[in-house]
Amino acid sequence: TKSTVFAIDSINTTEVDDAIALSEDGWINIYIADPAKFINPHSEIDVKARSLVSSIYLVKGHIPMLPDTINSAASLQPGHTNNAVVFSVKLSSDGDILDYKIELEENAHVERLTYEQSEDLIGTDHVLSRLHEILSKHRDFRRSKGMLEFSLDRPSISIKNDDIQVSYDNPEMQSKKMVAEAMVLAGRVAALHARDRNIPMPFRYHLRPEEDLKEPDSLPNILQNLTKLRSSAIDVSARPHFAMGVNEYVKITSPLRRYLDLLCMHQIKASLYRQPPPYSLEYLKCILPTIYNGELYLKRLQRADLGYYLLIHIKRLIDEHGSVDTDAIYIGDFKYYLIKFRHVFQCESSSDPEPFDLIQVKISRVNVYQQILNVHVGL
């Protein structure tokens, strides 16, 4: 009997890239959707996906990287013939990778769960509880290697009949940490597999910051640490990833949504079939700068889109109540992190606070199109 494979994601997710399972002998199995089965390297679909860089998620719409027919065929869904690449891992007593294997699966039995449903099942369902326990050991291992452990809950926006509804992600949910850890583990396995076999891959790396970081025990300290961190980057050689606390890493767990993950999937599958990699080292060196810049641009675009609708939301609150009060943290360069809205905004203020002080502000006016708020420091 095959193990149940849990695809745990948000209720509105349509591109289901990943799922996790547990073998009776304690191996963790991470199932990654296989759109590479339907896409030839360097084909028209592949080139178009490369030009898009990734799927784009905006408040009023979603632009998929791949055609709907491929997303539908490759997405991991209950009752489907789910083709997947399975990254299986056995952890040591200290939580590091003891052994791994990568295999192809042609008919994974997938069960969909939301994060909320799996949160309720951790502690009662044997398999999910055991998965959480084992993956927590891997997180502890990364923590011992210096992993940076701080996260901010982020806003998300939905619009219904022109009514802007704002909700906030809870990154502390155990189900989210469990799934995220499984994805890190799959990325480590892919990186080890590629490094040991000299497979050309876009390895992700992150350099240690030049300044010492503060203890992440308060929101001001976390925000200050974030300003000190360098951006992660991509190289064709495996290099340590400081923030993640690992020696090598590739992103491979979202091949329906990120082009480089799809490329990595092609490279891995070719090695499993004992074929030469479809993308050469020279080719990767040529395309990676453009794709990396594209990733950064799309992140800025999505952040600006979210900020625009948050500003409209704040303006409507001001129109209704006259002003909006919130705690805030001054970042510098006229930027404030407004705690009520979990977002950084450009602000014109009545005074200049000390950087990273926790303060109270009153928002009195919003210029949506210039994306500037007028705030009075102190209530």
N, C-alpha and C positions, 0 to 999 in steps of 0.2 A: 504494500500500500504506500502510495506516495504521500509525503508530508504536505500538509496544507501550507501554502505560500501566502503570506499576508502582505497585501498592497495597502499600505497605511498612508493616507494623504488627506488633504482638505476635501470637503464634500463636493466642491465645485470643480475639482481637477478633472480634466478630460484627457490630458497627455500623461498617462500613467507609465512612468519610466522604470520604476523599481519596486521590488518586493523582497521580503526576508522570510527565511524559514530556518528550522533547527532540525538537524539529523539526530537520530537516537544516540549516536556516539559522540554528540556534543559539538559537531562541526556547525558553524554558522554558514548558511548559504544565502548569498545575496544575488537575487535575480535581476538582471538588467535587460530591458526590452531590446529587441534586435532589429531595428529598422534597416541595418546594413544588409539584411537578407533580401530586401526589396530595392536596394540602391547600389548601382555599380559605381565604383570609384571613378571620378573624372567624368561621370555622365552628366547630362543636362540638369537632372534633379540635384546631383551632388554640387555642381557649380553654382546653382541658384541658392542652395542652402548655405554654401560658403559665403556668397555675397550678402546674405541676410545676417550671418554670424550666429544669430539665435532667434528663438521666438521672442516676440515683443509683447509685453503686458502693459496696457494702458487702462486708465479708469473706464473709458468708454468702448474699449475693444481689445481684441487679441489678434495679433498677426502671427500665425504659426510658421515655423521654419520649414516644415515639410508639408506636402499636400495632404488633404484630409483623408484621402484613400489610404495613404501609407500610415498616417497616425492611427486610423481606425484598425488597420490590419496588425500593426506592431504593438499597440498599447496593451498593457497587461490587464485583462478583464476577466471576470468570472464567466465561465461557459465558452470562452474563446480557445482556439488552438494557439496557446501562448508560446511563441518562440522567444527564447531568452539565452543570454550568456550568463553562466552561473559562476560566481566567484566564491569559492568555499574556503573557509579558514578555520584552522585549529589554533587556539591561543595557548600560550604557556601559562604557568602558575602566576607569573607577574603581569600577565595581560598583553604581552607582545605576541607577534606572529610566530608560531612554532612551525607551522606547515600550511601550505596552501595548494589549491589546484583550480584550474579554470576549465569548464566544460560547457558544451552546448546542450540545451534542453529544448525539446520540440513540443511538449504538451504539459506545461506547468499548470497545476490546479490552483487557481488564484482565488482568494477571498478578499473582497474589498472591506476596509475598515476606515472610519474617520479617526483623526487623532483623538477626538473625545471618546469614541467607543473603545479604542485600544487603551486609553488612559484608565478607563473603568475596569478593563480586563487584566491590566498588569497587577499582579497580586492574587488573582483568582484563577486565571487561565494558566495552566502549567507551562505551555510552550512559550507564551508571551512573557511570563514571569522569568523563565529561564533565559530567554533571549535578552531581556533587560539586564539580568544579573551578569551575563557573560560580556555584553557590550559595555556595561559599566566598568568592568575590569580593564577593558581596552582604553576607556576614557581615563581611568586612573593611571594607566601606564603613560599615556600622553601627558597627563598632568605632571607626572614625575620627570618628564623630559622638558618641561618648561612651557607646555601649552598655555596660551593665553585664554583665560576663561572669563569672559564677560560678554554680555549680549544685551541689546536694547529691544524692548517690545516695539514693534513697528505698526504704524497705522495702515489700514486698508480701507478703501472707499467703494461703496456701491451706490448707484443712482437709480431710484425708482420714482417715476413720475416727477422728475426734476427735483426730488427730495434727496439731498446728500446724506448718506448714512455712513458714519465713521465707526469702525471697530478697531480693536488693538490686539495684535498677536501676543500670545503668551509664550515666550521662548523657554520658560522654565518647566513646561509640561514634560513629564518623563517620557511620554510616547514620542515627542518630537526629538528629544535628546537621543533616544534609542535609535530612531531611524537615521538621524544625522550621523551617529557614530558608525552605523553599518555602512553608510555611504563613504565615510572616511576610510574605513577598512577596505572596501572594494577598490578605492583609489590607490591605497598603499599596495594592494596585491597586484593591480595592473602595472604600477610603477616598478615593482620588484621583478615581475615577469618580463617587462620590456628591458629594464636595465641589465638583467642577467643574460639576456639573449641579443643584446645590441639592436633592439628594434627601435627605429626612429620614432620618437614620441614627443609631444609637447608637454614637458614636465613643468609643473607649477612650483614656484619657489618663493620664499619670503625672507628678506634680509633682517637681521637683528637691528632694532633701532639704535641710533647713535646715542640717544639719551636714555638714562635709566627710567623705567616705568614706575608709577606709583602703585601702591597696593589698591587693587580694584574693589575697595570696600564702600565706595560711595559713588553716586552718579557724577559729581564733579571730577573725581579722580578718573573714572572710566572715560569720560569725554576728553579729559586732558591726555590720557594715554592714547586715545584714538588719533589725536592730532600729531602725536610723536611717531606713529607707525608709518613705515613706508608702504607703498602699494605692493601687492603681490605681483609677480611677473612670470614670464614663460621663457623656457630655454629648452634646447634640444638635449641638454645633459641634465642628469638627475642632480638636484641640489637640495639642501635642507630647507624645510618650510618652518620658519621660526614660530609663527603664530599657532601652527597646528601641532608643533612638537614632534615632527616626523622627519626622517632623513630623505625621503623621496615621495613624490605624490603626483598623480595625474587626475584630472577630472574625467570621469567616464560614465557616471551614473545617470546622465540626462541626455542620451543620444537623440531623443525625439525633439529636444528643445535647444541644444547647444551643438554647434557644428563641430567643434574640436572633440567633443565627446563621441560624436558619430565617427569622426576620423580615427580616433583611438580604437573604437570598436572594430573598424576595418583592419587595423594593424594587428590587433589581438587575434581576430578570427583567422587571418592569414597565417599567423604563427601556429595556431591549432591545427590547421590543414597542412602545415609544413610547406607553405608557399612563401615566396618573397613578399615583403611588405608592399602594398600598392602605392604608398607614398614614400618617396625617397627622402633621405636626410637633406639633400639640396633643396627639394621641393618644400619641405617644412621650413627651412631657413628663409625661403623666399616669401611664403604666405603668412608666417606667424606675426610679423610686425603689424600688418594690415588688420589681421583678425583681432589681435590684442587691442589695438586702437578702437576697433569697432565695438568690442566688448565694453570698453570704458565709455564710449559715446552712448551706447544703449543704456548703461546704468545711469548716466547723467540725464538722459531723456526721460527715463521712467521715474526718476526722482523728481525732476522738474514737473512732470505731469501730475504726480501725486501732490506736490506742493501747490500747484495751481488750484486744484480742487479743494485742498485744505484752506487756502486763502478765501475762496468763495464761501466755504462753510463758516469761517471766522467772520467774514463780512456780514453774513446773514445773522449770526449771533449778535454782532454789534448793532445791526439795524433793529433787532428785536429788543435788546437789553440796554443799548446805549454804549456799553463797553464790555470788555472781557478781561477778567483777572486770572492770572496764572503765575505759578512759580516758574522761574527761568534760570538759565545759566548762560552767562556771557562767554562766548567762545573767543571773540576777538574779530577785528576787521568788520565791525558792525553786525556780526552774526550772533543770534541768540538761539539757544535750544529751549523751545517752549514746552514745558513738561506736560501740560494738559493735552498737547497735540503730538507729542513725541516726534518733533521735527525741528530742523534748523531753518530759521528765516533771516533774511536781511531786514534790519530794523533801524529806524531813526529814533533816537532816544533822548530823553530830557537830560541825561547825565551819562558819564562814562564809568561804569562799574569796573571793579577789579576782575581780570580774567579768571574764569572758573569759580567765581563766587556764586553761591545760591542766593537768588534775589527774588523779589516779587515785582511783577510789572502789571500795568493796566494798558490793555490794547484799546486805542481810541479810534484808529482809522486804518483802513486797508486800501492800498492801491494794487488791485489784482493784476493789472497788466504790466506794471513795473515790478511787481512781486516784492513790495516793500510794506512793512508795517510801521505804524507810529506807536511807540510805547512810552509810558511814563514809569520810570524806575521808582519803586516804593508805592505802597497803596495808601 
